[in-house]
Amino acid sequence: MSNRCIKILGIGNDIVKISRFTVNSENERFLKRAFHPVEIEKFKELKLQSQQNALQYLAGRWAAKESVYKAFKGIERAKLNFQNIRILSNSDGSPYVDLIENSLDLSKQLNVTDIHISISHDTDYAIANKSISIS
């Protein structure tokens, strides 16, 4: 175990009702405003297999983006638009945060070293928790 001291910049969480995305998932304008093209493509792939899984995916990603937003504790939130906060998956399916453009610039300015994320969903709700570490 490392003796490295980790400072937490912020912790965020969010919970959303999955059914809220039933109508919004059909709205291309909403999708493009809230999600990165990679996330939209994955949503559409999932939708071909299962509407419920696709809605859980969207709701989970939304909750994750909101939790990132909250974890930055109001610091220049204008730089944290949702399209620049991508929630992607590792090969084992676990989620990770990929910041791009203005969001990445902000994280570098703040010396962000790690963003830890957890997403869960059940029949009606999706929830995400996030912590942001700095050096």
ABEGO torsion letter per residue (X at the ends): XBABBBBBABBBBBBBBAAAAAAAAABAAAAAAABBAAAAAAAAAAAAABAAAAAAAAAAAAAAAAAAAAAAGGBGAAABBAAABBBBBBAAGBBBBBBBEAAAAAAAAAGBABBBBBBBBBAABBBBBBBBBBX
